[in-house]
């Protein structure tokens, strides 16, 4: 038995000390204390996803933001990259894909809040960290209070202020926060200067933030320090293993900092580990790794569980603001004067792709929906209902918690509670280094004057499992003391439906306070055990619906899904009711329309069942969602030239890391011409060109223009063709591929490493195919 006692009295948060927030008294006023954010007088739990407007086609913003919203994200964060707007001094460009104002307004139309990361220095794997080249040539000291530097920044801020005019909170707009600078750890006075300059330019928000990692010295009470954590680190060296610092993000605990983020760019060492000053601020994040980019020398694969388990650990550890970087992948622009990616040529320790910034994100570079999107959405559905309560809860660690990040044997768990109710968190997953299963597991939590034991009989927590279980939580007017199922939110209505999902194959049991329940109806066994009502023999799935009558006569319901269907669950207001939708294909709910993406299953399941349902599955109504008939056309692939000798490794003298091939190296690349049939691009849906290959670096050209590239790292290379439709039909696509040498000083994940290198190198184009991503809109008849 693993035991933990929760204090009955949780100290109240510190109030009124932060120079942040809306003026008091407004109906939707945002305020902040030392523990959490509030909105309209109620705790508020933002879920934030990074999406870079200027790195994505403007014509597709709305569609992609709908996908972002459908994933449970409520706040969109976006960098303003200076070099994308003022590449030449004094010449600003806010048109097309660079139209910040249009992007923020589109977010507002969709009910999404916005965090604007104004820099001036941003990073984001951008050339010079986002500084235009002319800033570095100027006679000034950037990122300081040097008046000459501030004179360069002021016009930028005035331009941003003009873009946001009428869109700030004071005017009812969606901008809830502004981030100043990025990864600036030793100049708190300069951050205050930047904040004041931004305000003077009309950039304003109730919340101001700055990145806090690397034990940053931030101006006290002026900004909320935001933190991050990644499952891997493309900025690490090419060593054959897992980055040491990433381990920490899979252990529960009060620590917030990760001094490895940005460490490759710091010129001074991080000293000290005291985080006591952070108690003045809520635990907020802006860079929980939604994936990881590929640098030339380090190309890891990030799995969905790596992302979702890390996010769950941050929730258990006290996060009250989940922020993902990246949530939506993107493509780097090529500027009028240069390419705009981070590179050895511009003094950075990492060579990044010229174009791709896919980041293996939940939503990919061309809007692909990844498994991590579904895994995170399951958490976000829960937070949409219980996030406000969770925000007021504090971390309680068990006495048997692991002592250090080298411990792979001790089960990792904790409780987050307000002294009356809470959630028990368990994580038995981490990347690369598999954790063992734990047998005979039970937890005993002293909470609110009683001992809660869950589960009643010992169970096995399998390797790779991660979950949260409720403790003394309300289900309508009843009290659910414990459950071996993870909450997934509440469908509001006359009879609220509390949705749960089975976790880790563990049998589901629900234990109620018997004094609060008068009746349980449904496919389960309910037995009294002293002062508790124990519900067992549940078969999670589409028919596992229980109706609960509480002691005062009120009604609520509990729906328990199996784990697979839970990953297919989306929710939103649809056809006059708040509904749960189960679909193997991605779905978006918008204005009483249901859009289904892709090919595959021909039906979606909806609860409560709409009148137009053709039949039922359990309590769900089924609607047909037929995928297009037939197979997509095949592209024509011609080999134009075989690859020359594999390029010898080139080592950057400053970083000691392998450098990416230069333009001239692609004269020795294998060349293929891909012709796409016109009938494949007749509609306005996305069509992916998928290349299954193995090698070093690939580039795609249309009409001689570089449009996509990839540092090979295992998964198929996908290129969205919709944005290039006319040019693809006119010119076709030229693919250039370079071979990977056996002795190349680069890291790729062990599971995808080539088994052989004939002649010392490997290059193979295994297949080329077209993958249509059709959209079908269902409306209530």
N, C-alpha and C positions, 0 to 999 in steps of 0.2 A: 504494500500500500504506500503510495506516494502522498505525503501530507503537506498541507499549507494552511496557515491561518491568516484570514483577511481582517485587518483592523476595523472595528466597528465605526470609528470616526475617521474620515478622510479629511485632512486639513483643507480649509477652503483656499481657492486660488487667490493670488495677489491681484488686486484691482487698481486701476487708475494711474499706474506708473508709466505706461507706455504712451508715447506721443503719436498715437495711431488711432484710427477709427473714424466713423462718420459722426457728425454732430448728434448728440443724444436726442431721443424723442421721435425720430423719424419712424414710419411704419416698417421699414426694411433696413433699419440702421445696422451697420456692421461694427462690432466692437471686438476687443480682444483683451484677454487677461493672461495671467501666467500659465494657464492650463489649456485654454481652448479659445476658439472664435465663437462669436454669437452673431445671429442675424435675426432682426425683428424680435429681439428679446429671448430667443431660443438658441441653444447650442447648435453650431453649424459645422458640418464636416465636409469640406471641399474635396473633390476628387479631380485632380488636374492632370491633363495630358498635353505634352508638347507637340505642336504642329507648326511648322515654319511656312507661313503663307508665301514668302517670296521664293521658296524652293519648290512650289507646286503650281500647276496651271490654274489660273483664276477661274476658268470655265468649269473646273471640277471641285472648287472649294465647297460649295453647298452640299453636294453629294457626299463628300468625304466628311464634312462636319456632322452630317446626319449619322454616318457610321460611328464617328467618335461619340456622339450623344447616345447612340444605341448601345454602346459598350459600357454605359454607366458613368461616363465622364461628365462632370458638370462645369468644369472650368478649363478653358484652353489657354495654354501658355505659348508665347511666341517671341522669338528674338527679333529685334530690329537690327539687321546687319548693316552697319554704316557703309561698307564697301559695295553693297548692292544698291544703295540710294545716292551716293555721292562719290562715284568712282573717280570722276574728275572734279577737282575742287570748284565749288560754287555752282555745279551743274547737278541739280537734284532730279531724281526720277522716282515718282510715286505712281506710275502708270501700270496697267496690266497686272502681271503677277506681283508687282511691287506695291499694289494699292492697299496700303495698311488700313485706310479708312473703310474701304469696301469690305475687307476681311472682318474688321471689328463689327461693322454693321450686320454682316451676315451672321456672325456669332449671336448678336443680340436678337435677330429675327428668330433664331432657333432656340432662344432661351438659355444660351451658354454665356457664362461669365468669362472675362478675359483678364489675363495677367500679361502685361507688356514688359518684356525684358529689354530695356532701352540701351544697355551698355553704358558708355560708348564702346568699351571693349567687351566682347561677348564670348569669344572662343567658339564653341559649336563646330570645331574642326574647320573653321573658316580661315582663309588666308589672312595673316597678321591678326588673328583673333577677331576679324571683322573690320579692323582699321584699313581705310584706303592707303595705298602705297604712299600717297603724298603726305599723309600724316607722319609717317615714319621719316620722311625726308625733311620735314619741317624743323626749324631751329627751336625745339622745345623738348621738355621732358614729359612724355605721355603718362597718363594715369597718375598725375600729381596735381597739386594746386598751382603749378606754373601758369601764370596769367596768359602766356603765349599759347599754351595748350588749351586752356579754358576758352580762349577766343576762337579756337577751331571748333570746339564742341558746341558753343552757344548757338550757331546757326542750325546745327543738326537738331538740337532740342526744340528750337523754334519751329522747325519744319514738322517734327513729330507732334508738337503741341497743336499745330494747325490741322494735322491729320486727325487728331483725337477731339477736336473742338466739338462740343455738344454730345460727346460720347462718354464723358466722365460721369461718375456717380452723382455729382452735383447737378447734372442735367438729366438724370435718369438713365444714364448709359451703363454698359456692362463692364467697364474697366474697374475691377475690384482691387487690383494690386499693381504696383510698379516695382520691378527689380532694377536696382542701380548696380552698374559694373558687374563683374563676375570673377570669382576666384581671386579677389584682391584681399589679401590676408593681413596686411601690415600698415594700412593707411586709413584709419577710421575717420580722420578729419576730412580726407578727400571725399569719402562717401557722403558726409554731411554736405559738403560743397556741391556735389553732383545732385543730391536731393533738392537742395535749395534752388539750383539753376533750373532743374526740371520743373519745379513748381512755378518759378517765375515765367517759364515758357508756356504755362497752361497745362502741363502734364500733372495730373493729380489723381489720387485714389485714397481710399480709407486705409489701405495697407501698403506699407513699403517694406521691401525685403532685400536681403543680400545673401549670397552664399556664405555659409559658415564653416565649411570644411577646411581642414588644414589648420585647426585652432585659430581661425581668423580673429583678429582684433577688430571688432565692429563698434561703431559709436553707440554707447549704451542707450537703450530705450528708443532709438530712432528708427530702427529697422528690425524686422523679425529674421533671425538667422535661419536659413533653410539648408537642409542637409540632403545627402544622397547615399547611394550604395549600389554597386553593380555586381552581377554574378560573375563577371570576367572583366578584363582590363586590356583593351587593345593597345594602351599606352605602356604596358609593361614590356619587359624584354621578351625575346623569343625563347626563353627557357621552357623546357619540356615539362610543364606542370601547371598547377592551378595557382593564380596569384594569392599570396598569403593573406592580404587584407580582405579579399572577398569572403574568406571563411567567416569573418566576424558577423556578416550580415545574415547568417543562418543560426545565430544564437540569440535568444531573448536576453534583454538586459537594458539598463537605463542609458547606455552610451549612445550618443548621436553622431559623433564625428567619424569621418573616414579620411585620414590624412593622405591616402593614396590618390584621391581624385585631384588632378591638376599637379601632382607631385613632379611630373616630368617637366613642368614649366617653371617651377619655383626655383629661385636662385639662392634661397636660404633654407636651412633645415628647420623642420617643425620641432619646437621644444615644448615640453610640458604635456600633461594629460588632464589637467583639472577642468572639469566641465561644470563646476558648481554655479558659475554665473549664468548658465543656460536655464536654471530654474526660474528665471524671470520671464521666460518666453515659452509659448507652447511648442511642442515637438512637431515641427513641420518639415516636409520634404519637397524638393522640386526635381530631384534627379534619382529616383528609384529606377534602376535600369530596366527599361522596357525591352531591352535587347543589348546589342553591342555592335559598334561599327567594326569593319575590318581594316586594320592598318596593313601595310605590305608585309611587315615582319611578323605580325601576330594576327591570326585569323580563326578565332574560336567559334564553335557552334553553341548557341544558347538555346536550351530547351524550354518549353512552356512551363514546366514545373519549377525550373530554376528561377523564373521571373515571379510566378505566383507564390512560391514558398517564401521568397525574400519579402514580397509585399505583405504576406501574412505575419511574418516575424516582426516587421515594423509596426503593424497594427497591434500585435500583442505587447510590444515594447513601449507603446504609448503614443504612437503617431496620431495626430488629430487633423492631418492634412496630407493626403497621399498625392504625390506629384511624380509623374513618370516622364522619363526622358530616354528615348523618344517614344511617344505613343503612336505617332504616325510617321512613317518613313518619308523620305523626300529625295530630291535630286539637286546637286550643286549646280549653280549657274556657271556659265563661262562668260566672263566679263568682256567688255570692249577692249580692255588693255591686257588681260591675262586670265588664266584660269584662277579659280577662287577657292581652291581647297588647301587645307593645311599640308605642308610638304617640307622635305629636307631643304629644298631650294629656297624657302622663305625662313629658314632658321629653326624649324620645329623638329623634334626628335622622331616624328612619325610621318611616313608617307601615306597619304590617304588617296582613295580613288578620285579621279578628276570629277566624275559625275555622281556616282551612286552614293546616297546617304540613306540607304534602306534601313540600316540599324537592326535588322532582324526584328523590327518593331511589331507590336500587335496588329497594326495596319501597315502594310508594306509600302514600298516606294510608288507602287501603282494602285494602291488601295486594296491589295490582297488581304484577306482576313486570315490571320494566323491562329494556331491553337492557343497561343498565349492570350489572345483577345477573349476567347471563350473562358479560359481559366480565371482571368481577372474579372470578367463580367460577373461571374458567379459571386465573387466577393463584393462587387459594387452593388449588386442587387440587395445584398444584405445591408450594406452601409446606407443605402437609400432610406431604409426604415430605421435601423438601429444606430446609425452613425451619430446622431445627436446625443443619444444616451452614452455611447461609447466615448464620445469626446470628453465627458465629465469623469471618466473612470481613470484610475491610476494603476500603475504596474505593481504587482506583488510577486516577488520571486520566491521560489521554493528553496528550502535549506539545502537540497541536494542538487542544486544547479551546477552545471559544468564549471570548473574553475578556470579553464582557458580554452582557446579555440583549437587546441590540438586534441581535445577530448572527442572521440568518436563513439564512445561506449555508453555514455550517460544520456538518458532520454531528456530531450529539451522541451520544457513546458513552463507555463507561467499562468497567472490569472490577472485579469484587468477588472477592477471593481470600483464601485462607489460606496462600498460598505453594506449595501442592501442587495444588490444583484451584480451580475458580471458575466464574464466569458472566460472559459478555460481554453488556452491555446496550446497546441502541440505541433512541433515540427520535427519530422524524422527524415528530412530530405536535404541534401546539399549536392551541388554539381561535382562531377569528377570522382570524388571520394565517397563511395557508397556507404551509407550508414546501415547498421544491422537492424533486423527486426527485434522488437521487445515483446517478450511473452509475459503473461500473467500481470497485465497492467490494470490497476485501479487507482483512482484519485480520491482523496478525502480532503474536502475544502471546508474549513470553518468559516461560515458566512452568515452574518445577521443573527447570531445566537444559536445556529444549528449546524450540524455536520451534514454535508452533502457528499454522498459517495457515488461515484460514477466511473464505470458502469457497476451494476450490482454484482455481476460475476466477472472475473478477470478475463481480459481479452488480449489478443496480440495486436500490437501496433506495427504494421508491416513497414519494411524499408520503403522510403519514398513517400510516406503519408505525411500530410500536413492539414490541420483543420482547427476549427474553433467550435466549442460546444457551449450552450447557454447555461447559466446558473441563476436560478430564482428570477426568471424573466416572465413578464405578463403575456398571457394568451387570452385576449379579451379581458374578462374579469377574473379569470383563473390564473394561478401561479404555476408555471412549469419550473419545478425545482431543478431537474437535470434532464438532459437528452443526449443520446449518443448519435446525434445528427447535427449537421451544420445549418444554421439559419440562412435563408435566402430571401428574406424580406416578407412584406405583408401586402396582400392585395386588399386595398381599402374597399369598403362597401358596408351595407347594412349588417352583413355577417363577415367581419374581417377574416381573411384566410392567411394563416401563417404558413409559409412555405419553408420546408427543410429538405436537405438531401442527405442520403446515406454517405458515410465517410469510411474509406479504407476497407470496405467489405465487412465492417463491424455490424453485428445485429443491432437494429434500432430498438431502443426502449425509451419511453417517455415517462417521467415520474412527476406527478402533480402533487401539490399540497391538497390532500383530500378534503380539507375544510373549504376549499375554494371551488370545488367541482361537484355538481350534482348528477351529471350524466355524461357518458361517452358513447357515441354511436359510430359504428363503422367497422371495417374489416380488421379487427384486432381483438386481443383479449385484455380486459381491464379488471384488475384485482386490487382490493385494498390490502395494504400492508401497514398496519398501525395508522399513523397519521398521513400516510402517503397512498396515492392511487397510482399503480404501476400498469402501464400499457405496453404490451409486448405482442409478439406474433404478427408484426407488421411485414407486409411484402411491398417494399418501396417501388413506386411506379406510377403510372397514370391513373390508377384506380385507388390509390392509397389515401383516401380522404376521410378524416374523422371529424365529427361534429361534437363540439364541447359546449355543454350548458353549464354556466357557472352558478355559484351558490345564490346569486341574486336573480337568476332567470335569464341573464344575458347569453347571447350565443356568439361563438366564434368557431373557426374550423382550422384543422391542421392538415396540410397536404405534404406527403413525404415522397420525394422523387428518388429514383435510383441515380447513381453517380453519373452514368452516361447521359441520361436525359437532362440532368441538371446542367451539364456543360452546353446543352443546346437551348437553354432557356433564355428568353428575352421578355421584357415586361414594359408596359406602357398603356396609355389611354387609347383604346381602339374601339370604335363602333359603340360609343356611349358608356363604356365601362373600363375599369382598369383590368387588363387581362394579362395572362401568362401565355407566351407563345413558345412552343417547342418545335424546333426546325433544325434538321441536319445541315441545311443550307443557311448562310447568313441572312438575317432579316433586319429591316429597318421599319420602325413604326413612325408614321408622320401624318398628322391631320386626318385620322381615320382611314389611312391607307397603309397597307402592309406590302412592302417591297421585298421580294425574295430574290436572292442573287445566286448565280451559278447553276450548275447542272447536278443532277442527283435525285434524291428522294422526291416523290411526286406529291406528297401530302405534308401539311403542317397541322399541328395539334394546338388547339386554343382553349383556354379555360378562363372564365366561364364560356361555355360553348356558344358561339353566335347562332342566330336563327338560320343562317345560310349553311350551316354544317351539313355535309352530306351523310355522315355517319359518325359514330363515336368510338373512342378508345378510352375505357374507364370513364372518367368525368370530363374528358377533353372531347371537344368537337373536332372533326377532321374536315379540312378544306383541301380540295385538289389544287396543286401548284405544278402543273405539268411543265417539265423541262422541254426545250426544243428537241424535236425528233431528229434522228440521224446523227452522223458523226461529223465533226468539223472538218473542213477541207485540209488537205496536207500541203505544206509549203514545198516549194521546189528548192533543193539544196545542191549547189554545184561547187566542187572543190576547184578553186582557181590556182592555188599554189600551196605546196607543202612547206612546212616550217623548215627554216635553216637550223644551224647548230644552236643548242640552248645557250642562252646568255650566261656568261660567268657572273657570279655574285658581285655586286657593287656595294661597298660598305661606306656609309656616311661617316666622315672623319669626326664630326662633332658628337654624334650620338652613339656611334659604334654599331648602328643597326643597318640592316639591309635596306637598300634604296630600290624604289620601284623602277621598272623599265621606263626609259625616256621615249619620246616620239620616234627617234631614229631607230630604236630597237625593234619597232614594229615593222620595219622593212624586212625583217627575217621571220615574221609571223606567218603561220598558216592562214590562208585567206579562203573564205567561203562566201559565195553569193547566195542569198536567200530571197526567193521571189514569193510573195504572198498573193494568193488568188484574190481577185477583186471581190468575189462573193463573200470572202471572210470578213471584209470591212464595210459591209453595206449599211449597217445600223450605227447607232451612237453608243453602243455598249463597248466596254473594254474587251480587248483581245490580247492575250499574253503570248508572246513568242517565248517558248521554253526550250532552253538548250541544256541538255544533260551532257556534261563534259568533265574532263579532268586535265589540269595543266597549271599554269602559273597566273597569267593575266589575260583577260579578254577585253576587246573593245568592239563596239558596234558603231558603224557609220551609215548615214543615209545621205546620199548626194554629196559625199565627201565631208560631211559634218559629223563630228563625234557626238553621239546621242546617249550612249550608255557604256558602262564598263564594269568589270568585276575582277577583284582579286579572288581567284578560285579558293573556296573553302569547304566544298562538299555538296551543299544543296544545289539544285538546278538553278541556272541563271534565267530569270524572268524579265522580259522587257515589255512594257505596255505600249501597244501600237496606236491606241486611239488618238493620242496627242500628235502623232506623226502621220496620220492617215494618208493625206494627199501625197506627201513626200515618199511614203513607203510604196504607194501604188505607182508613182512615177519612176522612182530610182531603185526600188528594192533595198535590201539591207546587206551591207558588207560586214562580215564577222572576221576579226583578226584574233588569233589565239597564239600565245607563246607557251612553249613547253616548260615544265617544272623540273629543275635539276634535283637529283637525289641529295646532293650536298647543299642545297639552298638553305641558308640560315633563317628559315621562317618556321613559325609554329602553325600547324593545323591540328585540329582535334584528332586524337588517335583513331577514332572509329571510322574515319574517312580517308586515312592516309593510303596512298597507292600501295598495292602489294608488290609491285615490281617497277623497275625503271630500266626498260630496255636500252642499252647503250648509255646508261647514266642519266636519262631524263624520261619524262612521260608527257604525252599529249594525245588525247583521244576525244573526238567529238562523237558521243555515243548515239545521240538522237536529237532531232529538231522537230518540234511540234507546235501547233496552235491550240491555245486553251481559251475558248470564248467564256466570258463572264456575263451571261445574259441577265437581264432584270425582268421580273414579272411582278406587276402590281395587282394586288387583290383588294377589291372594294366590297363592302357589304351591299348585297343586292336588296 
